[in-house]
């Protein structure tokens, strides 16, 4: 349906343009032209900021953040009560935004990305999409503060390992518990 109202970007083969004044930029788990931006985004951002936003969105797609969030949604739907799952549901989206921020910072610099995020602060949340600014102003403020205070030229190894372990435990542990519970119930039934 998006293709009915959007047109292809002239210079970027992975971008669709929506003719709308509200600045919108997000990526969808699609094979063809998975990044959507509005004309309002192009009008609001400088060319450097626009490039930073595209790099951010491409990082989401390349690192398969949509798949991680889908798995987390599935685990949360099946097992919403474990604290680890609840914490992952609230924390992982922000961590994924920060991971995409780091890629954009390495390519364009933190000042460019911070300026783009501030200009896009009015973006509404889009269901099923990962956006450059995101729907939560608290999360946006946390991202901007992090980008302004921490040098993110290269993610620290310990932070990368901790994030990987957290994501793995948040997704795998509840599934293992559920399988073990089901296996133990099969002996009772």
C-alpha positions as CSV (number, residue, x, y, z in Angstrom):
1,X,0.0,0.0,0.0
2,X,2.9,2.3,0.7
3,X,4.0,2.1,-2.9
4,X,0.6,3.6,-3.9
5,X,1.3,6.9,-2.1
6,X,5.1,7.0,-2.3
7,X,7.5,7.5,-5.1
8,X,11.0,6.3,-5.6
9,X,13.9,8.5,-4.5
10,X,16.0,9.7,-7.4
11,X,19.4,9.2,-5.8
12,X,18.9,6.4,-3.3
13,X,17.6,3.1,-4.6
14,X,16.5,1.9,-1.1
15,X,14.4,5.0,-0.3
16,X,10.7,5.8,-0.9
17,X,9.5,9.4,-0.6
18,X,6.1,10.4,0.9
19,X,4.7,13.7,-0.2
20,X,3.9,15.0,3.3
21,X,5.1,18.1,5.3
22,X,5.6,16.2,8.6
23,X,9.2,15.0,8.9
24,X,9.1,11.1,8.9
25,X,12.0,8.7,8.5
26,X,11.8,5.0,9.2
27,X,12.8,1.6,7.9
28,X,10.6,-1.4,7.3
29,X,11.6,-5.1,7.0
30,X,11.1,-5.1,3.2
31,X,13.3,-6.3,0.4
32,X,12.8,-3.4,-2.0
33,X,13.0,0.3,-0.9
34,X,12.8,-0.4,2.8
35,X,13.5,3.2,4.0
36,X,10.7,5.7,4.0
37,X,11.2,9.5,4.3
38,X,8.8,12.3,3.8
39,X,9.3,15.5,1.8
40,X,9.1,17.2,5.1
41,X,12.2,15.3,6.2
42,X,14.1,16.4,3.1
43,X,13.0,20.0,3.6
44,X,13.9,20.0,7.3
45,X,17.4,18.3,7.2
46,X,20.6,19.5,5.7
47,X,22.1,17.1,3.1
48,X,24.6,15.9,5.8
49,X,21.8,15.3,8.3
50,X,19.7,13.5,5.7
51,X,22.7,11.2,4.9
52,X,23.2,10.5,8.7
53,X,19.5,9.5,9.0
54,X,19.8,7.2,6.0
55,X,23.0,5.6,7.4
56,X,21.1,5.1,10.7
57,X,18.2,3.4,9.0
58,X,20.5,1.2,6.9
59,X,22.2,0.1,10.0
60,X,18.9,-1.1,11.4
61,X,18.3,-3.1,8.3
62,X,21.8,-4.5,8.0
63,X,21.9,-5.5,11.6
64,X,18.4,-7.0,11.4
65,X,17.0,-5.1,14.3
66,X,13.5,-5.7,13.0
67,X,14.0,-9.5,13.5
68,X,15.3,-9.0,17.0
69,X,12.3,-6.9,17.9
70,X,9.9,-9.5,16.3
71,X,11.5,-12.3,18.4
72,X,11.2,-10.2,21.5
73,X,7.6,-9.5,20.8
74,X,7.0,-13.2,20.3
75,X,8.7,-14.1,23.5
76,X,6.9,-11.3,25.4
77,X,3.5,-12.5,24.0
78,X,4.3,-16.1,25.1
79,X,6.0,-15.3,28.4
80,X,5.1,-11.8,29.6
81,X,5.7,-12.3,33.3
82,X,9.5,-13.0,33.7
83,X,11.3,-9.8,34.7
84,X,14.0,-10.4,32.1
85,X,11.5,-10.4,29.3
86,X,9.7,-7.3,30.6
87,X,13.0,-5.5,31.0
88,X,14.1,-6.5,27.5
89,X,10.8,-5.3,26.1
90,X,11.5,-1.8,27.5
91,X,15.3,-1.7,27.0
92,X,16.1,-3.4,23.8
93,X,14.4,-0.9,21.4
94,X,16.5,1.9,22.9
95,X,19.7,-0.2,22.7
96,X,19.0,-1.0,19.0
97,X,18.5,2.7,18.3
98,X,21.8,3.5,20.0
99,X,23.5,0.7,17.9
100,X,22.2,2.4,14.7
101,X,23.3,5.8,16.1
102,X,26.8,4.5,16.6
103,X,27.0,3.5,12.9
104,X,25.8,6.9,11.8
105,X,28.2,8.6,14.1
106,X,31.2,6.7,12.7
107,X,30.2,7.8,9.2
108,X,29.0,11.4,9.8
109,X,30.0,12.5,13.3
110,X,28.0,12.9,16.4
111,X,27.1,16.6,15.9
112,X,25.5,15.9,12.5
113,X,23.4,13.0,14.0
114,X,22.4,15.0,17.1
115,X,21.2,17.9,15.0
116,X,19.2,15.6,12.7
117,X,17.6,13.8,15.8
118,X,16.6,17.2,17.3
119,X,15.1,18.3,14.0
120,X,13.2,15.0,13.7
121,X,11.9,15.1,17.3
122,X,8.4,15.6,16.1
123,X,8.3,12.2,14.3
124,X,5.3,10.1,15.3
125,X,5.9,6.5,16.1
126,X,5.2,4.1,13.2
127,X,3.9,0.6,14.2
128,X,6.3,-2.1,13.0
129,X,9.0,0.3,11.9
130,X,12.3,1.5,13.3
131,X,12.7,5.3,13.1
132,X,15.6,7.6,13.4
133,X,14.0,9.6,16.2
134,X,11.5,7.2,17.6
135,X,8.3,7.8,19.5
136,X,9.6,8.2,23.0
137,X,10.9,11.7,23.9
138,X,12.6,10.2,27.0
139,X,14.5,7.7,24.8
140,X,15.4,10.5,22.4
141,X,16.7,12.7,25.2
142,X,18.8,9.7,26.4
143,X,20.2,9.1,23.0
144,X,21.1,12.7,22.4
145,X,22.7,13.0,25.8
146,X,24.7,9.9,25.2
147,X,25.8,11.1,21.8
148,X,26.8,14.5,23.2
149,X,28.7,13.1,26.2
150,X,30.2,9.8,25.1
151,X,32.7,9.4,22.3
152,X,31.1,6.7,20.2
153,X,33.7,6.5,17.5
154,X,34.2,2.8,18.3
155,X,31.9,0.9,20.7
156,X,33.7,-0.5,23.7
157,X,34.2,-4.2,23.6
158,X,32.7,-4.7,27.1
159,X,29.6,-2.8,26.3
160,X,29.1,-4.7,23.0
161,X,29.5,-8.1,24.9
162,X,27.2,-7.0,27.7
163,X,24.5,-5.9,25.1
164,X,24.9,-9.2,23.3
165,X,24.6,-11.3,26.5
166,X,21.6,-9.2,27.6
167,X,19.8,-9.7,24.3
168,X,20.6,-13.4,24.2
169,X,19.5,-14.1,27.8
170,X,16.4,-12.0,27.4
171,X,15.2,-14.0,24.4
172,X,16.6,-17.5,25.0
173,X,16.1,-17.9,28.8
174,X,12.3,-17.6,28.7
175,X,12.1,-19.9,25.8
176,X,14.2,-22.6,27.6
177,X,12.0,-22.2,30.7
178,X,8.9,-22.6,28.6
179,X,10.2,-25.7,26.9
180,X,11.3,-27.2,30.2
181,X,7.9,-26.5,31.7
182,X,6.1,-28.0,28.8
183,X,8.3,-31.1,28.9
184,X,7.7,-31.6,32.6
185,X,3.9,-31.2,32.1
186,X,3.9,-33.9,29.4
187,X,4.8,-36.5,32.1
188,X,1.9,-35.3,34.3
189,X,-0.7,-35.4,31.5
